[in-house]
């Protein structure tokens, strides 16, 4: 006897009763779908919806290929948004249209995983057009299943990019008119026209014969990713009975008689490539990438790891042991003396007008932190104006991995104008520091729970001959007041960033002027002493 299993009956119970199982739910699906309190054996899809069939074909293919434990399923906004309730694999949800971007990041960080982007036509072909085109054009080694039912299903039946000419929707009540809404997008043809994609096919869920062809295409697409060959894309023409106002049988018939003539089934691309290995990228330490002459040496110095096949015999960039020893002697003489950072995490917010060097100052602080072997992050925020617009940035220096680059309560606020002072002063952590680019506070300014140092950095820079050095004056003040980083590191960074000798000298003077102001004029609350530089 043969029997089909039901959601609430275990396969072992059927076998024990003397039955032979001819068909059962895929092990890729959870036993119960816990999204709902009742009917946990059912999905949320409408009767006759093609998503359920597509899900089963994908689950079957993953099970056949033994890929369940390696799969990460990426589902965006749309009817398939609850796919994570059904597939017993790794699941990631992303914003509308962003599945290829999310899948790219996942695949690049976990190249050994099988990453699936599962998207509808409203998601992939409308708001997500840029993401899918560029992911395909880069040849990302992911698999994309594109479910095309020619309509926006979840949101109530609006016209989609794939809606057929003459097809009615809530936003095209007279039918799609090419003169007004343009023609339907043919995504399989569009993707296949790119150079990088390896496999592109369009299939349909219209009848048993085409469902079997879809099954084969899904297997093929996943095999391509498993073998590391490249980008694979399967467009699936799918029925949507509810929005089309048809019963399930009529909906499948409409796919066969109306959709397929407009979206011909075909294997548009199937490159017969052998699996290829990723190009080896030489691994270089931070100090080499940043062109730091005084690289750290000694037992705590980072080890340069370069794969043996990253260079050929003619590459002269690899030093011999004798050359390496000589370089270490040179570097040891010029390396900055060790600096014990007095913080676990140090957060700085820099704010001012566009053109005041706000973002550059943040970059300088971040790069200094990198050179002193700290974990760093730099997050800019600026308006569309190149000059006079508002700008600020977040800089975090930490001895441990940084969880988020966003800073809510900075330890230090560097305010280059009054607007920034008023906007961000209240955010500074109690006991923190505010460096304000004026000689005094505004008369009506409410004092926050932080120390405030007023220094006329713009005036100081102007006297040095260049007001553009205002941000460097503030940097000098920051270093002298907090001792967060070394002066020598600042000088090295300036030499790297500024190529003109005259400008370098101005900025060095600005750095010293900021330190001198703190040392000579700021008495209360300063870390440094008034009788000379603290280091």
C-alpha positions as CSV (number, residue, x, y, z in Angstrom):
1,X,0.0,0.0,0.0
2,X,1.1,3.5,-0.7
3,X,0.1,6.6,1.2
4,X,0.7,10.3,1.2
5,X,1.7,11.9,4.5
6,X,-0.3,14.6,6.2
7,X,1.2,17.5,8.2
8,X,0.1,16.0,11.6
9,X,1.2,12.4,10.8
10,X,4.8,11.4,11.2
11,X,6.5,9.3,8.5
12,X,7.6,6.8,11.0
13,X,4.0,6.1,12.1
14,X,3.0,5.4,8.5
15,X,5.9,3.0,8.0
16,X,5.0,1.3,11.2
17,X,1.5,0.8,10.0
18,X,2.7,-1.2,7.0
19,X,2.4,1.6,4.4
20,X,5.1,2.6,1.9
21,X,5.7,6.3,1.6
22,X,5.5,7.5,-2.0
23,X,5.5,11.2,-1.3
24,X,6.1,13.3,1.8
25,X,6.8,16.9,2.8
26,X,10.4,17.9,2.1
27,X,12.8,17.8,5.1
28,X,13.7,21.3,4.0
29,X,10.4,22.5,5.5
30,X,9.7,22.9,9.2
31,X,7.2,20.4,10.7
32,X,5.0,23.2,11.8
33,X,4.7,26.8,10.5
34,X,4.5,28.8,13.7
35,X,3.5,32.1,12.1
36,X,-0.1,31.5,12.9
37,X,-1.7,30.2,16.1
38,X,-4.0,27.8,14.1
39,X,-3.6,25.7,11.0
40,X,0.2,25.4,11.4
41,X,0.4,22.9,8.7
42,X,-0.6,25.4,6.1
43,X,1.3,28.3,4.4
44,X,-0.1,31.8,4.1
45,X,-0.3,31.5,0.3
46,X,-3.7,31.6,-1.5
47,X,-5.1,28.4,-3.0
48,X,-3.6,27.9,-6.4
49,X,-0.7,30.3,-5.8
50,X,2.5,29.4,-7.6
51,X,4.7,30.3,-4.7
52,X,3.8,27.0,-2.9
53,X,4.8,25.0,-6.0
54,X,8.1,27.0,-6.4
55,X,8.9,26.5,-2.7
56,X,8.4,22.7,-3.0
57,X,10.6,22.5,-6.1
58,X,13.4,24.5,-4.5
59,X,13.2,22.4,-1.3
60,X,13.3,19.2,-3.3
61,X,16.4,20.4,-5.2
62,X,18.2,21.4,-2.1
63,X,17.4,18.1,-0.5
64,X,18.5,16.1,-3.5
65,X,21.8,18.0,-3.7
66,X,22.4,17.7,0.1
67,X,22.6,21.5,0.5
68,X,20.2,22.1,3.4
69,X,22.9,22.9,6.0
70,X,24.8,25.2,3.6
71,X,21.9,27.2,2.3
72,X,21.0,30.8,3.2
73,X,17.6,32.0,1.9
74,X,17.2,35.7,1.3
75,X,13.6,36.9,1.1
76,X,12.6,40.6,0.6
77,X,9.2,42.3,0.8
78,X,6.4,40.6,-1.1
79,X,4.2,37.5,-0.9
80,X,7.3,35.5,0.0
81,X,8.2,37.7,2.9
82,X,7.4,34.8,5.4
83,X,9.5,32.2,3.6
84,X,11.6,32.0,6.8
85,X,8.6,30.4,8.5
86,X,8.7,27.5,6.0
87,X,12.3,26.8,5.0
88,X,14.5,25.1,7.6
89,X,17.7,26.7,6.3
90,X,19.5,29.9,7.1
91,X,17.2,32.9,6.5
92,X,17.8,36.6,6.1
93,X,15.1,39.2,5.4
94,X,16.0,42.3,3.5
95,X,14.4,45.6,2.4
96,X,12.2,45.9,-0.7
97,X,14.2,45.1,-3.8
98,X,17.5,44.7,-2.0
99,X,17.8,40.9,-2.0
100,X,20.6,40.7,-4.6
101,X,22.6,43.3,-2.6
102,X,22.1,41.4,0.7
103,X,22.8,38.1,-1.1
104,X,26.1,39.5,-2.5
105,X,27.3,40.5,1.0
106,X,26.4,37.1,2.4
107,X,28.0,35.2,-0.4
108,X,31.2,37.2,-0.3
109,X,31.6,36.7,3.5
110,X,30.5,33.1,3.3
111,X,31.7,31.9,-0.1
112,X,31.1,28.2,0.9
113,X,27.4,28.7,1.4
114,X,24.5,28.4,-1.1
115,X,22.8,31.8,-1.2
116,X,19.4,32.1,-2.8
117,X,17.6,35.3,-3.6
118,X,13.9,34.7,-4.0
119,X,12.0,37.7,-5.4
120,X,8.7,38.6,-7.0
121,X,8.3,40.8,-10.1
122,X,7.2,43.9,-8.2
123,X,10.3,43.5,-6.0
124,X,13.0,42.5,-8.5
125,X,11.9,44.3,-11.7
126,X,10.7,47.6,-10.1
127,X,12.3,48.9,-6.9
128,X,15.1,46.3,-7.2
129,X,16.1,46.8,-10.8
130,X,19.5,48.3,-10.0
131,X,20.4,45.7,-7.5
132,X,19.6,42.7,-9.8
133,X,21.3,44.2,-12.8
134,X,24.5,45.0,-11.1
135,X,24.7,41.8,-9.1
136,X,24.2,39.9,-12.4
137,X,26.7,42.1,-14.2
138,X,29.3,41.4,-11.5
139,X,28.7,37.7,-11.9
140,X,28.0,37.2,-8.2
141,X,27.9,33.5,-7.4
142,X,24.4,33.5,-6.2
143,X,21.1,31.9,-7.4
144,X,18.1,34.1,-8.1
145,X,14.6,32.7,-8.4
146,X,12.3,35.4,-10.0
147,X,8.6,34.7,-9.5
148,X,6.7,36.6,-12.2
149,X,2.9,36.7,-11.9
150,X,2.6,40.0,-13.8
151,X,1.1,41.9,-10.9
152,X,1.7,43.2,-7.4
153,X,0.1,40.5,-5.3
154,X,0.6,41.3,-1.7
155,X,-0.3,45.0,-1.9
156,X,-3.6,44.5,-3.7
157,X,-3.1,44.2,-7.5
158,X,-1.2,47.2,-8.7
159,X,0.5,47.2,-12.1
160,X,3.9,45.7,-12.0
161,X,6.8,46.1,-14.5
162,X,5.8,42.8,-16.0
163,X,2.1,43.5,-16.3
164,X,1.0,42.7,-19.8
165,X,-0.2,45.2,-22.4
166,X,-3.9,45.6,-22.0
167,X,-3.9,43.8,-18.6
168,X,-6.0,45.6,-16.0
169,X,-4.9,46.4,-12.5
170,X,-5.9,48.8,-9.7
171,X,-3.4,51.3,-11.1
172,X,-4.2,50.7,-14.8
173,X,-8.0,50.2,-14.8
174,X,-8.1,50.7,-18.6
175,X,-5.3,48.1,-19.1
176,X,-1.6,48.7,-19.6
177,X,-1.0,51.2,-22.4
178,X,2.5,51.3,-23.9
179,X,2.1,55.0,-24.6
180,X,1.5,55.7,-21.0
181,X,3.1,53.0,-18.9
182,X,5.6,51.5,-21.4
183,X,6.0,47.9,-22.2
184,X,6.5,44.9,-19.9
185,X,10.0,44.2,-18.8
186,X,11.5,40.9,-20.0
187,X,14.0,40.3,-17.2
188,X,15.3,36.9,-18.5
189,X,16.3,38.5,-21.8
190,X,17.7,41.5,-20.0
191,X,19.9,39.5,-17.7
192,X,21.0,37.1,-20.5
193,X,22.3,40.1,-22.4
194,X,24.9,40.8,-19.8
195,X,28.3,39.2,-20.1
196,X,28.8,37.7,-16.6
197,X,25.7,35.5,-16.0
198,X,26.3,31.8,-16.5
199,X,22.8,30.4,-16.6
200,X,19.5,32.1,-17.4
201,X,16.2,30.3,-18.1
202,X,12.5,31.1,-18.0
203,X,10.0,28.4,-16.9
204,X,6.3,28.2,-16.1
205,X,4.1,26.6,-13.5
206,X,1.2,26.1,-16.0
207,X,0.9,22.3,-16.2
208,X,2.7,19.2,-15.1
209,X,5.0,19.1,-18.1
210,X,6.2,22.7,-17.5
211,X,6.5,22.1,-13.7
212,X,8.9,19.3,-14.4
213,X,10.9,21.6,-16.7
214,X,11.0,24.1,-13.9
215,X,12.2,21.4,-11.5
216,X,15.1,20.7,-13.8
217,X,16.0,24.4,-14.2
218,X,16.0,24.9,-10.5
219,X,18.3,21.9,-10.0
220,X,20.6,23.2,-12.7
221,X,20.8,26.7,-11.2
222,X,21.7,25.4,-7.8
223,X,24.3,23.0,-9.2
224,X,26.0,25.9,-10.9
225,X,26.3,27.7,-7.6
226,X,27.4,24.6,-5.8
227,X,30.2,24.1,-8.3
228,X,31.3,27.8,-7.9
229,X,30.7,28.6,-11.6
230,X,28.8,31.9,-11.4
231,X,25.5,33.8,-11.4
232,X,22.4,31.8,-12.2
233,X,18.9,33.2,-12.8
234,X,15.6,31.4,-13.2
235,X,12.4,33.3,-14.0
236,X,9.3,31.4,-13.0
237,X,5.9,32.3,-14.6
238,X,3.5,31.8,-11.8
239,X,-0.3,32.0,-11.3
240,X,-1.9,34.5,-8.9
241,X,-5.6,33.4,-8.7
242,X,-6.7,35.9,-6.1
243,X,-5.5,39.1,-7.7
244,X,-6.4,37.8,-11.2
245,X,-9.9,37.0,-10.0
246,X,-9.7,33.4,-11.3
247,X,-10.0,30.0,-9.8
248,X,-6.7,28.0,-9.6
249,X,-7.5,26.0,-12.8
250,X,-8.3,29.1,-14.8
251,X,-5.2,30.8,-13.4
252,X,-2.9,28.1,-14.7
253,X,-4.6,28.1,-18.0
254,X,-4.0,31.9,-18.2
255,X,-0.3,31.3,-17.6
256,X,-0.2,28.9,-20.5
257,X,-2.4,30.8,-22.9
258,X,-1.5,34.4,-22.1
259,X,1.7,34.7,-20.2
260,X,3.8,32.2,-22.1
261,X,3.2,33.8,-25.5
262,X,4.3,37.2,-24.0
263,X,7.2,35.7,-22.0
264,X,8.5,32.8,-24.2
265,X,10.0,29.8,-22.3
266,X,13.6,29.3,-23.1
267,X,17.1,28.6,-21.9
268,X,18.6,32.0,-22.7
269,X,22.1,31.3,-21.5
270,X,23.9,28.2,-20.3
271,X,27.7,28.6,-20.4
272,X,29.6,25.4,-20.3
273,X,32.2,26.6,-17.9
274,X,34.3,24.4,-15.6
275,X,34.4,25.4,-11.9
276,X,36.9,28.2,-11.3
277,X,38.7,29.3,-8.2
278,X,38.5,32.8,-6.9
279,X,41.4,35.0,-7.8
280,X,43.9,35.1,-5.0
281,X,44.2,38.6,-3.4
282,X,47.5,39.3,-1.6
283,X,46.9,39.9,2.1
284,X,48.7,43.0,3.2
285,X,48.9,44.6,6.6
286,X,47.2,47.9,7.3
287,X,50.5,49.8,7.6
288,X,51.5,48.8,4.1
289,X,48.2,49.7,2.6
290,X,48.3,53.1,4.3
291,X,52.0,53.6,3.1
292,X,53.2,54.0,6.7
293,X,57.0,54.2,6.7
294,X,57.4,53.4,10.4
295,X,55.6,50.1,10.4
296,X,55.2,48.4,13.8
297,X,57.7,45.7,14.6
298,X,58.4,43.3,17.4
299,X,56.4,40.4,18.8
300,X,53.1,42.2,18.7
301,X,53.5,43.4,15.1
302,X,51.0,42.1,12.6
303,X,52.3,39.2,10.4
304,X,52.1,39.7,6.7
305,X,50.4,36.7,5.1
306,X,50.7,36.4,1.4
307,X,49.6,33.1,-0.3
308,X,52.4,31.3,-2.1
309,X,50.7,31.7,-5.5
310,X,49.8,35.3,-5.1
311,X,53.1,36.4,-6.9
312,X,55.0,34.9,-9.8
313,X,58.8,34.5,-9.8
314,X,59.3,37.9,-11.4
315,X,57.6,39.7,-8.6
316,X,60.3,41.8,-6.8
317,X,57.9,43.0,-4.0
318,X,58.7,40.1,-1.7
319,X,61.8,40.7,0.5
320,X,64.4,38.1,1.3
321,X,65.0,37.3,5.0
322,X,68.1,39.5,5.0
323,X,66.1,42.4,3.5
324,X,63.3,41.9,6.0
325,X,65.8,42.0,8.9
326,X,67.3,45.2,7.5
327,X,63.9,46.8,7.2
328,X,63.0,45.8,10.7
329,X,66.1,47.6,12.0
330,X,65.2,50.7,10.1
331,X,61.5,50.6,11.2
332,X,62.5,50.0,14.8
333,X,64.5,53.2,14.9
334,X,61.7,55.2,13.4
335,X,58.6,53.6,15.0
336,X,56.6,55.7,17.5
337,X,57.1,54.9,21.1
338,X,54.3,52.7,22.6
339,X,51.2,54.7,23.6
340,X,49.0,53.3,26.3
341,X,45.4,54.4,25.4
342,X,43.6,55.4,28.6
343,X,40.2,54.3,27.2
344,X,38.4,51.2,26.2
345,X,36.3,53.1,23.6
346,X,36.6,56.8,22.6
347,X,33.8,58.4,20.6
348,X,34.1,61.7,18.7
349,X,31.5,63.7,16.8
350,X,32.8,66.4,14.4
351,X,30.2,68.9,13.1
352,X,30.2,72.1,11.1
353,X,29.6,73.7,7.7
354,X,30.5,72.0,4.4
355,X,33.9,73.3,3.4
356,X,35.3,73.5,7.0
357,X,37.1,70.1,6.7
358,X,34.6,68.3,9.0
359,X,34.8,65.0,7.2
360,X,38.5,65.2,6.7
361,X,39.1,65.8,10.4
362,X,37.1,62.7,11.1
363,X,39.2,60.7,8.6
364,X,42.4,62.0,10.1
365,X,41.3,60.9,13.6
366,X,40.2,57.5,12.3
367,X,43.4,56.9,10.4
368,X,45.5,57.9,13.4
369,X,43.6,55.2,15.4
370,X,44.3,52.6,12.7
371,X,48.0,53.4,12.9
372,X,48.0,53.0,16.6
373,X,46.4,49.5,16.2
374,X,42.9,50.5,17.4
375,X,39.6,49.3,15.9
376,X,38.1,52.4,14.2
377,X,34.9,53.5,12.4
378,X,34.1,56.7,10.5
379,X,30.5,57.5,9.5
380,X,29.9,60.7,7.5
381,X,26.7,62.6,7.1
382,X,26.4,65.6,4.8
383,X,23.8,67.5,2.8
384,X,23.8,68.0,-1.0
385,X,25.6,71.3,-0.9
386,X,29.4,71.3,-1.4
387,X,29.8,74.5,0.5
388,X,27.9,76.0,3.4
389,X,25.8,72.9,3.9
390,X,25.6,71.1,7.2
391,X,28.0,68.2,7.7
392,X,29.0,66.0,10.6
393,X,30.7,62.6,11.1
394,X,31.0,60.0,13.8
395,X,34.4,58.5,14.7
396,X,34.9,55.7,17.1
397,X,38.2,54.4,18.5
398,X,38.1,51.2,20.4
399,X,40.3,48.4,21.7
400,X,37.6,45.9,20.8
401,X,35.5,45.2,17.8
402,X,33.0,48.1,17.1
403,X,29.4,47.0,17.0
404,X,27.9,50.1,15.3
405,X,29.5,53.2,13.7
406,X,26.5,55.3,14.9
407,X,27.3,57.4,18.0
408,X,24.5,58.6,20.2
409,X,26.4,60.1,23.1
410,X,29.9,61.1,22.0
411,X,32.7,61.5,24.5
412,X,33.9,64.6,22.5
413,X,32.0,67.0,20.3
414,X,34.1,69.2,18.0
415,X,31.7,72.0,17.0
416,X,33.1,74.2,14.2
417,X,30.1,76.5,14.2
418,X,27.3,77.6,16.5
419,X,24.6,75.6,14.7
420,X,26.4,72.4,15.4
421,X,27.0,73.4,19.0
422,X,23.3,74.0,19.6
423,X,22.3,70.8,17.7
424,X,24.7,68.3,19.2
425,X,25.8,69.6,22.6
426,X,23.0,68.0,24.5
427,X,24.1,64.6,23.1
428,X,27.5,64.7,24.7
429,X,28.0,62.1,27.5
430,X,28.0,63.5,31.0
431,X,31.5,64.5,31.9
432,X,32.5,64.6,28.2
433,X,34.2,67.4,26.3
434,X,33.0,70.0,23.8
435,X,35.6,71.9,21.7
436,X,33.9,75.0,20.3
437,X,35.3,77.1,17.5
438,X,34.8,80.5,19.1
439,X,36.3,82.5,21.9
440,X,33.1,82.4,24.0
441,X,29.8,80.6,24.2
442,X,26.5,82.3,22.9
443,X,24.9,84.3,25.7
444,X,21.7,82.2,25.7
445,X,23.4,78.8,25.4
446,X,22.2,76.4,28.1
447,X,25.3,74.7,29.7
448,X,25.3,70.9,29.2
449,X,26.7,68.3,31.6
450,X,30.1,68.4,29.8
451,X,33.3,70.4,29.9
452,X,33.5,73.1,27.3
453,X,36.6,74.6,25.8
454,X,36.2,77.6,23.6
455,X,39.1,78.3,21.3
456,X,39.1,80.6,18.3
457,X,40.4,78.0,15.9
458,X,39.4,80.0,12.7
459,X,41.2,83.1,14.0
460,X,44.3,81.1,14.9
461,X,44.3,79.4,11.4
462,X,43.8,82.8,9.7
463,X,46.9,84.2,11.5
464,X,48.9,81.2,10.2
465,X,47.9,82.2,6.7
466,X,45.2,79.7,5.8
467,X,41.7,79.4,7.4
468,X,41.4,76.0,5.9
469,X,43.7,74.7,8.7
470,X,40.9,75.4,11.2
471,X,40.2,71.7,11.5
472,X,43.8,70.9,12.2
473,X,43.9,73.5,15.0
474,X,41.0,71.7,16.5
475,X,42.8,68.4,16.1
476,X,45.8,69.8,18.0
477,X,43.5,70.9,20.8
478,X,41.8,67.5,20.9
479,X,45.2,65.7,21.2
480,X,46.5,68.0,23.9
481,X,43.3,68.1,26.0
482,X,42.5,64.3,25.8
483,X,45.8,62.6,25.0
484,X,43.8,60.1,23.0
485,X,46.4,59.7,20.3
486,X,50.0,60.5,19.7
487,X,51.3,63.7,18.1
488,X,53.8,61.7,16.1
489,X,51.0,59.7,14.6
490,X,49.2,62.9,13.6
491,X,52.3,64.2,11.9
492,X,52.7,60.9,10.0
493,X,49.1,61.1,8.8
494,X,49.5,64.7,7.7
495,X,52.6,63.8,5.7
496,X,50.6,61.0,4.0
497,X,47.5,63.2,3.2
498,X,49.2,66.5,2.3
499,X,51.7,66.4,-0.6
500,X,52.5,70.1,-0.9
501,X,55.4,71.1,1.3
502,X,54.0,74.6,2.0
503,X,50.6,73.3,3.0
504,X,52.2,70.6,5.2
505,X,54.1,73.3,7.1
506,X,50.9,75.3,7.6
507,X,49.1,72.3,9.0
508,X,52.0,71.4,11.3
509,X,51.9,74.9,12.7
510,X,48.1,74.7,13.1
511,X,48.5,71.4,15.0
512,X,51.0,73.0,17.3
513,X,48.9,76.1,17.7
514,X,45.9,74.1,18.9
515,X,48.1,72.3,21.4
516,X,49.6,75.6,22.6
517,X,46.2,77.2,23.1
518,X,45.1,74.3,25.4
519,X,48.5,74.3,27.2
520,X,48.7,78.1,27.8
521,X,45.1,79.2,28.2
522,X,43.0,76.2,29.4
523,X,43.6,75.5,33.1
524,X,40.6,73.9,34.6
525,X,39.8,70.3,33.6
526,X,42.6,69.9,31.1
527,X,44.5,66.6,31.0
528,X,47.7,68.5,30.1
529,X,49.6,70.8,32.4
530,X,49.9,74.6,31.8
531,X,53.7,74.5,32.1
532,X,54.4,72.6,29.0
533,X,53.3,69.9,26.6
534,X,52.3,66.7,28.4
535,X,54.1,64.7,25.8
